[in-house]
Amino acid sequence: IFFKRKGIIKLKQTARIYRNYITLLLIGTIISSTILLLVDLPELNSSLALIIFFLPFLVFLSSAIIYPIELLISKYYQCKSRKKLAKINPTTIGITGSFGKTTTKNILFEFLKDKYITLKTRKSFNTLNGLSISINEDLTKEVEVFIAEMGASRVGDISDLVNLVPLNYAILTGITSQHLESFKTVQNIINEKVKIIEALDENGIGIVNGDDKFLNSIHFDVKAKLIKFGFSSTNDYYATDIKLNKTEMSFTINYENKKILVKTNLIGRHNVLNILASFALAKELGVSDLELVEKIKTLEAPKNRLKIEKLGTHVIIDDSFNSNNVGFVNALEVLSLYSRPRILITPGIVEGGSLEAEMNYELASEIVKVVDEVVLIETKASMHILEGLKSLGFEKVVVLDKFVDAKKYVFEKYPKGTILIENDVSDIYKI
């Protein structure tokens, strides 16, 4: 929760870190012993002090030395997981996109778990090693359906993941310029994300965001059946009559000439899309409308993803896990439903690469419609928001160094109010 969270994530002492420690200690011992043998006693202290001076280089050297070992360890666990998955042979579902992966995975799990023995990947484990952990430690012979969240931060990531987990079904939630810093171009992001659909064979089914402007700009040359979802009536599954309040949403799901009214505790228009994608695939897997309507009623938001919490006289809208331009705007819409004063705390959208300045600058026009005061955590991204706010004549903005400082500032200045936390990763970037 907002008032308990620390600004810096605590270091986890993993086996890999211990291997680094041991390697660094061995290097230090070898160098120290060599100095003791070669250097005369009067110069010994100053010579040993050089080890401290060169410590950053030695840390880098130790990491470089054990890199091949770490690679072999990773390959071993990946090979083990691939064999185990092939032996158990569950129906496999992959989920990727620039946003909504974890929430969609959780929703789909809820939709399927009563009809099938279903396993989902842990938390936000969506890398090769993360999927290997879930398969090696969690997958049992009883599992009928395995849902794998698949993340990508660079070219080749999705290709590697679908090679590890061959897919029967796939969901592509949508594309934004997330991770543009490592992908370099939006086209690279598109090309990589669509590989999850291209990996399906003729018996597979791909569920694709039919409203996404980037996905609509390409032609899917695939053998699999494609099903599209979104808000437009041109999609196979589309939502209408969306009504949103502080605690719930209702909307109508339209498909195959049916109209199904649903209500959910999830809020935010992006969650309509997450539900639609999961609904579409659940229908393909034989889950009834009645079951899905009941499941939708009981869905809960994952931690730090547009989670509403009451804290004394304050309402906290916790959307701090990550941020993109779609989610940011949707979170502002939710904030607008609550009473004033409305305060936004954000470091902006990071890892935006060449489009980071433009993305954050343009957010200012949406922010001023809703927010009474903006508390920016100082990053390159947030300075572009500041520039945009100033250009619009918005003056109630303060820039602070850390998330903990922002928390203290807001609670001291406002005895009550509604606080939106949109992305709190900036302190991690300051480690």
FIDOLUM-280525 format. One record per residue (C-alpha): residue in three letters; z, x, y. Coordinates in nm, 4 decimals, always signed. Layout:
N
   res         up       east      north
   Ala          Z          X          Y
...
END
This chain:
431
   res         up       east      north
   Ile    +0.0000    +0.0000    +0.0000
   Phe    -0.0639    +0.1021    +0.3602
   Phe    +0.2863    +0.2203    +0.4583
   Lys    +0.3467    +0.4197    +0.1376
   Arg    +0.0201    +0.6073    +0.1091
   Lys    +0.0245    +0.9752    +0.1977
   Gly    -0.2578    +1.1298    +0.3935
   Ile    -0.3270    +1.4087    +0.1454
   Ile    -0.3824    +1.3491    -0.2235
   Lys    -0.1286    +1.5370    -0.4337
   Leu    -0.2733    +1.8264    -0.6313
   Lys    -0.2933    +1.7499    -1.0030
   Gln    -0.2173    +2.0400    -1.2325
   Thr    -0.4962    +1.9998    -1.4851
   Ala    -0.5819    +2.2254    -1.7783
   Arg    -0.8741    +2.3584    -1.5762
   Ile    -0.6424    +2.4645    -1.2924
   Tyr    -0.4136    +2.6434    -1.5395
   Arg    -0.7134    +2.8309    -1.6794
   Asn    -0.7965    +2.9369    -1.3227
   Tyr    -0.4373    +3.0490    -1.2688
   Ile    -0.4397    +3.2603    -1.5849
   Thr    -0.7752    +3.4192    -1.5016
   Leu    -0.6609    +3.4965    -1.1470
   Leu    -0.3399    +3.6507    -1.2820
   Leu    -0.5358    +3.8715    -1.5231
   Ile    -0.7697    +3.9880    -1.2458
   Gly    -0.4716    +4.0615    -1.0214
   Thr    -0.2974    +4.2531    -1.2994
   Ile    -0.6060    +4.4644    -1.3734
   Ile    -0.6610    +4.5489    -1.0061
   Ser    -0.2909    +4.6254    -0.9486
   Ser    -0.2742    +4.8488    -1.2555
   Thr    -0.5864    +5.0345    -1.1468
   Ile    -0.4387    +5.0922    -0.7998
   Leu    -0.1139    +5.2226    -0.9513
   Leu    -0.3102    +5.4762    -1.1549
   Leu    -0.5459    +5.5937    -0.8823
   Val    -0.3516    +5.5752    -0.5554
   Asp    -0.0833    +5.8190    -0.4441
   Leu    +0.2633    +5.6796    -0.3791
   Pro    +0.2541    +5.7029    +0.0068
   Glu    -0.0546    +5.4804    +0.0213
   Leu    +0.0565    +5.2457    -0.2579
   Asn    +0.2082    +4.9689    -0.0446
   Ser    -0.0913    +4.9388    +0.1859
   Ser    -0.3286    +4.9456    -0.1096
   Leu    -0.1422    +4.6669    -0.2898
   Ala    -0.1418    +4.4659    +0.0343
   Leu    -0.5205    +4.4607    +0.0171
   Ile    -0.4895    +4.2318    -0.2841
   Ile    -0.3336    +3.9665    -0.0575
   Phe    -0.6104    +4.0145    +0.1962
   Phe    -0.8795    +3.9684    -0.0682
   Leu    -0.7025    +3.6810    -0.2452
   Pro    -0.9586    +3.4128    -0.1403
   Phe    -1.2355    +3.6282    -0.2865
   Leu    -1.0340    +3.6786    -0.6053
   Val    -0.9890    +3.3022    -0.6417
   Phe    -1.3658    +3.2589    -0.6092
   Leu    -1.4205    +3.5407    -0.8591
   Ser    -1.1857    +3.3856    -1.1142
   Ser    -1.3671    +3.0525    -1.0849
   Ala    -1.7032    +3.2249    -1.1313
   Ile    -1.5784    +3.4122    -1.4372
   Ile    -1.4527    +3.1028    -1.6188
   Tyr    -1.7421    +2.8787    -1.5120
   Pro    -1.9387    +2.9410    -1.8337
   Ile    -1.6248    +2.8582    -2.0335
   Glu    -1.5724    +2.5366    -1.8372
   Leu    -1.9369    +2.4466    -1.8934
   Leu    -1.9018    +2.4988    -2.2685
   Ile    -1.5852    +2.2878    -2.2766
   Ser    -1.7615    +2.0057    -2.0894
   Lys    -2.0634    +2.0272    -2.3218
   Tyr    -1.8355    +2.0113    -2.6246
   Tyr    -1.6644    +1.6917    -2.5073
   Gln    -1.9967    +1.5380    -2.4052
   Cys    -2.1460    +1.6144    -2.7460
   Lys    -1.8378    +1.4708    -2.9150
   Ser    -1.8590    +1.1513    -2.7092
   Arg    -2.2331    +1.1145    -2.7742
   Lys    -2.1781    +1.1348    -3.1506
   Lys    -1.8874    +0.8921    -3.1406
   Leu    -2.0843    +0.6409    -2.9342
   Ala    -2.3798    +0.6626    -3.1723
   Lys    -2.1532    +0.6095    -3.4732
   Ile    -1.9750    +0.3018    -3.3328
   Asn    -2.2960    +0.1756    -3.1678
   Pro    -2.1611    -0.0909    -2.9295
   Thr    -2.3825    -0.2851    -2.6906
   Thr    -2.3947    -0.0661    -2.3806
   Ile    -2.4087    -0.1736    -2.0170
   Gly    -2.4538    +0.0670    -1.7272
   Ile    -2.3689    -0.0141    -1.3656
   Thr    -2.4791    +0.1943    -1.0683
   Gly    -2.5599    +0.1546    -0.6992
   Ser    -2.4393    +0.2804    -0.3641
   Phe    -2.1625    +0.0216    -0.3536
   Gly    -1.9781    -0.2321    -0.5668
   Lys    -1.9885    -0.0386    -0.8947
   Thr    -1.6202    -0.0532    -0.9829
   Thr    -1.5699    -0.4114    -0.8661
   Thr    -1.8788    -0.5305    -1.0541
   Lys    -1.7608    -0.3458    -1.3652
   Asn    -1.4208    -0.5150    -1.3437
   Ile    -1.5737    -0.8597    -1.2880
   Leu    -1.8148    -0.8216    -1.5782
   Phe    -1.5304    -0.7072    -1.8029
   Glu    -1.3358    -1.0229    -1.7181
   Phe    -1.6439    -1.2346    -1.7929
   Leu    -1.7060    -1.0771    -2.1344
   Lys    -1.3645    -0.9850    -2.2745
   Asp    -1.2918    -1.3217    -2.4396
   Lys    -1.6287    -1.3455    -2.6127
   Tyr    -1.6581    -0.9794    -2.7131
   Ile    -1.4197    -0.6910    -2.7766
   Thr    -1.5049    -0.5095    -2.4551
   Leu    -1.4234    -0.1640    -2.3202
   Lys    -1.4854    -0.0486    -1.9630
   Thr    -1.4677    +0.3034    -1.8264
   Arg    -1.1375    +0.3938    -1.6642
   Lys    -1.0695    +0.3460    -1.2931
   Ser    -1.3665    +0.4970    -1.1073
   Phe    -1.4544    +0.7430    -1.3839
   Asn    -1.8321    +0.7556    -1.3425
   Thr    -1.9376    +1.1167    -1.4060
   Leu    -2.0411    +1.2893    -1.7283
   Asn    -1.6886    +1.4134    -1.7869
   Gly    -1.5384    +1.0801    -1.6834
   Leu    -1.7546    +0.8840    -1.9275
   Ser    -1.6813    +1.1392    -2.2013
   Ile    -1.3080    +1.0891    -2.1509
   Ser    -1.3406    +0.7106    -2.1767
   Ile    -1.5506    +0.7354    -2.4940
   Asn    -1.3469    +1.0058    -2.6667
   Glu    -1.0061    +0.8601    -2.5854
   Asp    -1.0606    +0.4839    -2.5533
   Leu    -1.3578    +0.3796    -2.7657
   Thr    -1.2583    +0.2394    -3.1064
   Lys    -1.4713    +0.1126    -3.3930
   Glu    -1.3768    -0.2472    -3.3045
   Val    -1.5430    -0.2326    -2.9606
   Glu    -1.8523    -0.4537    -2.9356
   Val    -1.9465    -0.3994    -2.5696
   Phe    -1.9033    -0.0820    -2.3649
   Ile    -1.9378    -0.1084    -1.9849
   Ala    -2.0054    +0.2264    -1.8192
   Glu    -1.9820    +0.2780    -1.4448
   Met    -2.2364    +0.5421    -1.3481
   Gly    -2.2091    +0.7341    -1.0224
   Ala    -2.4568    +0.9705    -0.8607
   Ser    -2.4082    +1.2162    -0.5785
   Arg    -2.7157    +1.4309    -0.6384
   Val    -3.0572    +1.4221    -0.8007
   Gly    -3.0336    +1.4239    -1.1801
   Asp    -2.6928    +1.2579    -1.2160
   Ile    -2.8167    +0.9210    -1.3464
   Ser    -3.0619    +1.0903    -1.5813
   Asp    -2.7748    +1.2859    -1.7338
   Leu    -2.5560    +0.9772    -1.7664
   Val    -2.8155    +0.7586    -1.9390
   Asn    -2.8860    +1.0466    -2.1778
   Leu    -2.5156    +1.0500    -2.2641
   Val    -2.4944    +0.6692    -2.2890
   Pro    -2.8258    +0.5067    -2.3921
   Leu    -2.8285    +0.1594    -2.2388
   Asn    -2.9079    -0.1901    -2.3584
   Tyr    -2.8425    -0.3504    -2.0197
   Ala    -2.8090    -0.2241    -1.6632
   Ile    -2.6995    -0.3506    -1.3215
   Leu    -2.8242    -0.1950    -0.9970
   Thr    -2.5999    -0.3270    -0.7182
   Gly    -2.7969    -0.1962    -0.4204
   Ile    -2.8850    +0.1096    -0.2143
   Thr    -2.7420    +0.2556    +0.1045
   Ser    -2.7543    +0.6053    +0.2482
   Gln    -2.4253    +0.6957    +0.0751
   His    -2.4153    +1.0651    -0.0306
   Leu    -2.7186    +1.1408    +0.1818
   Glu    -2.5595    +1.4767    +0.2561
   Ser    -2.6186    +1.5845    -0.1041
   Phe    -2.9265    +1.3688    -0.1794
   Lys    -3.0993    +1.4811    +0.1444
   Thr    -3.3316    +1.1776    +0.1658
   Val    -3.2976    +0.8030    +0.1048
   Gln    -3.6019    +0.8213    -0.1225
   Asn    -3.4142    +1.0645    -0.3458
   Ile    -3.1295    +0.8134    -0.3690
   Ile    -3.3706    +0.5326    -0.4604
   Asn    -3.5524    +0.7440    -0.7176
   Glu    -3.2282    +0.8469    -0.8824
   Lys    -3.0581    +0.5064    -0.8882
   Val    -3.3569    +0.3237    -1.0363
   Lys    -3.3501    +0.5580    -1.3356
   Ile    -3.0807    +0.3333    -1.4798
   Ile    -3.3427    +0.0560    -1.5015
   Glu    -3.6218    +0.2875    -1.6120
   Ala    -3.4055    +0.4055    -1.9029
   Leu    -3.4110    +0.0581    -2.0627
   Asp    -3.6548    -0.0148    -2.3445
   Glu    -3.8550    -0.3334    -2.3974
   Asn    -3.5515    -0.5114    -2.5417
   Gly    -3.3332    -0.4252    -2.2420
   Ile    -3.2471    -0.6315    -1.9365
   Gly    -3.2073    -0.4934    -1.5851
   Ile    -3.0110    -0.6872    -1.3217
   Val    -3.1301    -0.5831    -0.9745
   Asn    -3.0330    -0.6736    -0.6168
   Gly    -3.3390    -0.8682    -0.5043
   Asp    -3.2395    -0.8674    -0.1372
   Asp    -3.2055    -0.4906    -0.1077
   Lys    -3.4677    -0.3603    +0.1359
   Phe    -3.4894    -0.0233    -0.0376
   Leu    -3.5324    -0.1707    -0.3862
   Asn    -3.7881    -0.4169    -0.2533
   Ser    -3.9936    -0.1276    -0.1222
   Ile    -4.0712    +0.0034    -0.4717
   His    -4.2516    -0.1204    -0.7789
   Phe    -4.0478    -0.1194    -1.0988
   Asp    -4.2761    +0.0147    -1.3681
   Val    -4.0476    -0.0697    -1.6591
   Lys    -4.0706    -0.2299    -2.0022
   Ala    -3.7391    -0.4120    -1.9715
   Lys    -3.6922    -0.7670    -1.8460
   Leu    -3.5914    -0.7730    -1.4780
   Ile    -3.3564    -1.0338    -1.3329
   Lys    -3.2942    -1.0398    -0.9583
   Phe    -2.9911    -1.1680    -0.7692
   Gly    -2.9050    -1.2120    -0.4020
   Phe    -2.8912    -1.4641    -0.1199
   Ser    -3.2624    -1.5382    -0.1026
   Ser    -3.4009    -1.8312    -0.3015
   Thr    -3.6754    -1.6023    -0.4336
   Asn    -3.4190    -1.4452    -0.6677
   Asp    -3.3478    -1.5623    -1.0228
   Tyr    -2.9797    -1.6046    -0.9339
   Tyr    -2.8920    -1.6734    -0.5714
   Ala    -2.5941    -1.7925    -0.3706
   Thr    -2.5881    -2.0698    -0.1094
   Asp    -2.3247    -2.2672    +0.0841
   Ile    -2.0956    -1.9667    +0.1232
   Lys    -1.7597    -2.0611    +0.2753
   Leu    -1.5051    -1.7951    +0.3538
   Asn    -1.1425    -1.8180    +0.4673
   Lys    -0.8413    -1.5878    +0.4683
   Thr    -0.7536    -1.6294    +0.1031
   Glu    -1.0621    -1.7404    -0.0884
   Met    -1.4362    -1.7979    -0.0957
   Ser    -1.6509    -2.0733    -0.2365
   Phe    -2.0261    -2.0734    -0.2908
   Thr    -2.2949    -2.2266    -0.5067
   Ile    -2.4709    -2.0248    -0.7753
   Asn    -2.8309    -2.1366    -0.8205
   Tyr    -3.0307    -2.0508    -1.1302
   Glu    -3.2770    -2.2259    -1.3622
   Asn    -3.2603    -2.5446    -1.1523
   Lys    -2.8819    -2.5530    -1.1870
   Lys    -2.6310    -2.5575    -0.9023
   Ile    -2.2814    -2.4392    -0.9902
   Leu    -2.0004    -2.4505    -0.7346
   Val    -1.7510    -2.1672    -0.7771
   Lys    -1.4304    -2.0615    -0.6026
   Thr    -1.2746    -1.7165    -0.6027
   Asn    -0.9807    -1.5239    -0.4616
   Leu    -1.2163    -1.2370    -0.3808
   Ile    -1.3354    -1.2311    -0.0216
   Gly    -1.6261    -1.0638    +0.1531
   Arg    -1.9960    -1.1383    +0.1162
   His    -2.0508    -0.8253    -0.0895
   Asn    -1.8246    -0.9785    -0.3544
   Val    -2.0622    -1.2743    -0.3764
   Leu    -2.3266    -1.0244    -0.4863
   Asn    -2.0875    -0.8534    -0.7283
   Ile    -2.0091    -1.1894    -0.8888
   Leu    -2.3758    -1.2921    -0.9003
   Ala    -2.4814    -0.9717    -1.0780
   Ser    -2.2044    -1.0077    -1.3350
   Phe    -2.2744    -1.3809    -1.3765
   Ala    -2.6424    -1.3152    -1.4448
   Leu    -2.5728    -1.0586    -1.7166
   Ala    -2.2918    -1.2660    -1.8695
   Lys    -2.5350    -1.5558    -1.9039
   Glu    -2.7817    -1.3285    -2.0847
   Leu    -2.4979    -1.2367    -2.3208
   Gly    -2.4220    -1.5999    -2.4008
   Val    -2.1184    -1.6836    -2.1877
   Ser    -2.1091    -2.0499    -2.0829
   Asp    -2.1123    -2.1799    -1.7255
   Leu    -1.7720    -2.3440    -1.7744
   Glu    -1.6126    -2.0209    -1.8947
   Leu    -1.7562    -1.8266    -1.6029
   Val    -1.6447    -2.0818    -1.3430
   Glu    -1.2885    -2.0556    -1.4748
   Lys    -1.3027    -1.6764    -1.4846
   Ile    -1.4285    -1.6576    -1.1267
   Lys    -1.1231    -1.8539    -1.0110
   Thr    -0.8851    -1.5862    -1.1390
   Leu    -1.0630    -1.2687    -1.0246
   Glu    -0.8520    -1.0228    -0.8254
   Ala    -0.9609    -0.7472    -0.5900
   Pro    -0.9165    -0.3895    -0.7168
   Lys    -0.6724    -0.1684    -0.5324
   Asn    -0.7931    -0.0464    -0.1902
   Arg    -1.1075    -0.2615    -0.2008
   Leu    -1.0663    -0.5361    +0.0580
   Lys    -0.7185    -0.6108    -0.0720
   Ile    -0.5070    -0.8350    +0.1520
   Glu    -0.1372    -0.7484    +0.1786
   Lys    +0.1389    -0.8995    +0.3921
   Leu    +0.3767    -0.6414    +0.5346
   Gly    +0.6428    -0.8083    +0.7448
   Thr    +0.4720    -0.9430    +1.0555
   His    +0.1540    -0.7464    +0.9812
   Val    -0.1437    -0.8338    +0.7641
   Ile    -0.3069    -0.5292    +0.6050
   Ile    -0.6702    -0.5521    +0.4968
   Asp    -0.6922    -0.2488    +0.2729
   Asp    -1.0540    -0.1409    +0.2285
   Ser    -0.9689    +0.2248    +0.2166
   Phe    -1.1185    +0.3391    -0.1131
   Asn    -1.4606    +0.4200    +0.0272
   Ser    -1.7007    +0.2951    +0.2896
   Asn    -2.0658    +0.2213    +0.3512
   Asn    -2.2429    +0.0289    +0.6246
   Val    -2.2702    -0.2910    +0.4169
   Gly    -1.9041    -0.2943    +0.3155
   Phe    -1.7913    -0.1985    +0.6659
   Val    -1.9636    -0.4983    +0.8261
   Asn    -1.8365    -0.7339    +0.5547
   Ala    -1.4819    -0.6085    +0.6075
   Leu    -1.5133    -0.6776    +0.9812
   Glu    -1.6159    -1.0349    +0.9000
   Val    -1.2983    -1.0759    +0.6948
   Leu    -1.0937    -0.9258    +0.9801
   Ser    -1.2414    -1.1860    +1.2171
   Leu    -1.0739    -1.4622    +1.0155
   Tyr    -0.7280    -1.3364    +1.1061
   Ser    -0.5194    -1.3740    +1.4211
   Arg    -0.5146    -1.1229    +1.7038
   Pro    -0.4394    -0.8491    +1.7785
   Arg    -0.6903    -0.7011    +1.5344
   Ile    -0.6748    -0.3250    +1.4864
   Leu    -0.9264    -0.1080    +1.3033
   Ile    -0.8271    +0.2287    +1.1545
   Thr    -1.1209    +0.4352    +1.0294
   Pro    -1.2647    +0.7865    +1.0017
   Gly    -1.6114    +0.6325    +0.9936
   Ile    -1.8670    +0.6617    +0.7158
   Val    -1.8768    +1.0184    +0.5876
   Glu    -2.1352    +1.2020    +0.3759
   Gly    -2.4153    +1.0292    +0.5637
   Gly    -2.6246    +1.3420    +0.5999
   Ser    -2.9050    +1.3177    +0.8555
   Leu    -2.8359    +0.9449    +0.9104
   Glu    -2.4592    +0.9794    +0.9564
   Ala    -2.4763    +0.9797    +1.3365
   Glu    -2.7042    +0.6752    +1.3522
   Met    -2.5048    +0.4743    +1.0946
   Asn    -2.1736    +0.5252    +1.2680
   Tyr    -2.3104    +0.4783    +1.6190
   Glu    -2.4617    +0.1430    +1.5212
   Leu    -2.1298    +0.0208    +1.3766
   Ala    -1.9879    +0.0083    +1.7278
   Ser    -2.1864    -0.3066    +1.8139
   Glu    -2.0270    -0.4883    +1.5180
   Ile    -1.6789    -0.3526    +1.5861
   Val    -1.6610    -0.4751    +1.9472
   Lys    -1.7288    -0.8343    +1.8365
   Val    -1.4082    -0.8464    +1.6332
   Val    -1.1619    -0.5682    +1.7086
   Asp    -0.9019    -0.5461    +1.9886
   Glu    -0.8212    -0.1773    +1.9429
   Val    -0.9873    +0.0972    +1.7410
   Val    -0.7895    +0.3898    +1.6005
   Leu    -1.0295    +0.6636    +1.4945
   Ile    -0.9302    +0.9441    +1.2615
   Glu    -1.1073    +1.2491    +1.4002
   Thr    -1.4142    +1.3415    +1.1950
   Lys    -1.7760    +1.4083    +1.2850
   Ala    -1.8548    +1.0540    +1.1705
   Ser    -1.5894    +0.8839    +1.3824
   Met    -1.7003    +1.0689    +1.6947
   His    -2.0334    +0.8881    +1.6655
   Ile    -1.8466    +0.5559    +1.6534
   Leu    -1.6595    +0.6663    +1.9647
   Glu    -1.9879    +0.7428    +2.1375
   Gly    -2.1194    +0.3980    +2.0478
   Leu    -1.8031    +0.2236    +2.1689
   Lys    -1.8156    +0.4064    +2.5022
   Ser    -2.1793    +0.3099    +2.5515
   Leu    -2.0737    -0.0559    +2.5160
   Gly    -1.7882    -0.0180    +2.7625
   Phe    -1.5172    -0.0623    +2.4983
   Glu    -1.2091    +0.1229    +2.6213
   Lys    -0.9280    +0.0366    +2.3792
   Val    -0.9855    +0.3258    +2.1451
   Val    -0.7657    +0.6182    +2.0488
   Val    -0.8499    +0.9265    +1.8425
   Leu    -0.5840    +1.0781    +1.6166
   Asp    -0.5839    +1.3674    +1.3748
   Lys    -0.4380    +1.2097    +1.0596
   Phe    -0.4029    +0.8775    +0.8844
   Val    -0.0229    +0.9045    +0.8929
   Asp    -0.0398    +0.9450    +1.2720
   Ala    -0.2559    +0.6331    +1.2964
   Lys    -0.0102    +0.4340    +1.0872
   Lys    +0.2803    +0.5373    +1.3076
   Tyr    +0.0864    +0.4645    +1.6270
   Val    -0.0167    +0.1139    +1.5235
   Phe    +0.3236    +0.0052    +1.3975
   Glu    +0.5016    +0.1349    +1.7077
   Lys    +0.2560    -0.0268    +1.9490
   Tyr    +0.2030    -0.3605    +1.7730
   Pro    +0.5071    -0.5533    +1.6430
   Lys    +0.2611    -0.7866    +1.4706
   Gly    -0.1110    -0.8065    +1.4072
   Thr    -0.3911    -0.7627    +1.1559
   Ile    -0.4905    -0.4115    +1.0527
   Leu    -0.8144    -0.3207    +0.8777
   Ile    -0.8116    +0.0176    +0.7051
   Glu    -1.1757    +0.1055    +0.6498
   Asn    -1.1991    +0.4288    +0.4514
   Asp    -0.9011    +0.6671    +0.4623
   Val    -1.0577    +0.9760    +0.3015
   Ser    -1.0632    +1.1820    +0.6203
   Asp    -0.7358    +1.3593    +0.5533
   Ile    -0.8747    +1.4773    +0.2206
   Tyr    -1.1609    +1.6389    +0.4115
   Lys    -0.9029    +1.8297    +0.6181
   Ile    -0.7409    +2.0053    +0.3198
END
